Amino acid sequence: MNNREIDRLVAEKVLGLTVKNENIVRGGRRSGIPSYSQKIEYAWLVVESLRERKIFTIYDAWDEKDEKIFCANFQYNDTYHVVDYSAYADTAPMAICLAALKVVGIESSEEAK
């Protein structure tokens, strides 16, 4: 999955926006899909949309090659179960998007190893 596909899925599946022909449609008007997976200001909109129902954390870590990566986590607790949706990526916006997609049941092969 490339960044554009991830951004489209985030807009459509996570944020619940109508996407047609690679554009968001609101009130009969079309606009481009923001770069949720590349720009932190757009990724933060994703966090805010899920934050009402989920606990969010993000931190940096190091992979097995001692390179910096980011881990984003959305956690759901219904008093009986705790469910974690975590993802690792080279950038914070990508980690946020990959974790958010896991929340809605979409796994990606883009996650950092």
C-alpha positions as CSV (number, residue, x, y, z in Angstrom):
1,M,0.0,0.0,0.0
2,N,1.4,3.4,-0.9
3,N,0.8,6.7,1.0
4,R,-2.0,7.8,-1.3
5,E,-3.9,4.5,-0.7
6,I,-3.4,4.8,3.1
7,D,-4.6,8.4,3.0
8,R,-7.7,7.3,1.1
9,L,-8.5,4.5,3.4
10,V,-8.0,6.7,6.5
11,A,-10.4,9.3,5.0
12,E,-13.0,6.7,4.1
13,K,-12.8,4.0,6.7
14,V,-11.5,5.9,9.8
15,L,-12.9,9.4,9.4
16,G,-16.1,8.2,7.6
17,L,-15.7,10.7,4.7
18,T,-17.1,10.2,1.2
19,V,-14.3,9.6,-1.3
20,K,-15.0,9.5,-5.0
21,N,-12.4,9.7,-7.8
22,E,-9.6,10.3,-5.2
23,N,-11.4,13.3,-3.8
24,I,-13.3,14.0,-0.6
25,V,-16.9,15.0,-1.4
26,R,-18.7,17.3,1.1
27,G,-21.8,19.2,0.4
28,G,-21.5,18.5,-3.3
29,R,-17.9,20.0,-3.3
30,R,-14.8,18.0,-4.0
31,S,-11.4,18.5,-2.3
32,G,-8.2,16.6,-2.3
33,I,-7.4,14.0,0.3
34,P,-5.1,15.4,2.9
35,S,-1.7,13.7,3.5
36,Y,-2.7,12.0,6.7
37,S,0.3,9.6,6.5
38,Q,2.9,12.3,5.9
39,K,2.0,15.5,7.8
40,I,1.5,15.5,11.5
41,E,-1.2,18.2,11.4
42,Y,-3.4,15.9,9.3
43,A,-2.5,12.8,11.3
44,W,-3.5,14.6,14.4
45,L,-7.0,15.0,13.0
46,V,-7.1,11.2,12.9
47,V,-6.1,11.0,16.5
48,E,-8.7,13.5,17.6
49,S,-11.4,11.5,15.7
50,L,-10.6,8.3,17.6
51,R,-9.7,9.8,20.9
52,E,-13.2,10.1,22.2
53,R,-13.5,6.2,22.3
54,K,-9.9,5.2,22.6
55,I,-6.8,6.1,24.7
56,F,-4.0,7.2,22.4
57,T,-0.2,7.1,23.0
58,I,2.8,7.6,20.7
59,Y,6.4,7.1,21.5
60,D,9.7,6.7,19.7
61,A,11.7,3.5,19.8
62,W,14.6,1.9,18.1
63,D,14.4,-1.1,15.7
64,E,16.8,-4.0,15.5
65,K,19.2,-1.9,13.3
66,D,19.2,0.8,16.0
67,E,17.3,3.2,13.8
68,K,14.6,5.4,15.2
69,I,11.0,4.4,14.6
70,F,7.6,5.5,16.1
71,C,4.9,3.4,17.7
72,A,1.3,4.7,17.8
73,N,-1.3,2.9,20.0
74,F,-5.0,3.2,20.3
75,Q,-6.4,1.3,23.3
76,Y,-10.0,0.4,23.9
77,N,-11.2,-0.7,27.4
78,D,-14.8,-1.8,27.9
79,T,-14.1,-2.8,31.6
80,Y,-14.0,-6.5,30.6
81,H,-11.4,-6.4,27.8
82,V,-8.5,-4.2,26.8
83,V,-7.8,-4.2,23.1
84,D,-4.6,-2.6,21.7
85,Y,-4.2,-1.4,18.2
86,S,-0.5,-0.6,17.7
87,A,1.6,0.1,14.7
88,Y,5.3,0.9,14.1
89,A,6.6,3.1,11.3
90,D,9.5,5.4,10.3
91,T,7.4,8.5,10.9
92,A,4.9,9.5,13.5
93,P,2.1,10.3,11.0
94,M,2.5,6.9,9.3
95,A,2.4,5.1,12.6
96,I,-0.8,6.9,13.6
97,C,-2.4,6.1,10.3
98,L,-1.5,2.4,10.4
99,A,-2.7,2.1,14.0
100,A,-6.0,3.9,13.1
101,L,-6.5,1.5,10.2
102,K,-6.1,-1.4,12.6
103,V,-8.9,0.1,14.7
104,V,-11.3,-0.4,11.8
105,G,-9.9,-3.8,10.9
106,I,-7.5,-3.0,8.1
107,E,-4.0,-4.4,8.3
108,S,-1.1,-3.0,6.3
109,S,2.1,-4.4,5.1
110,E,3.7,-1.0,5.4
111,E,4.5,-1.4,9.1
112,A,8.2,-1.1,10.0
113,K,9.8,-4.5,10.8
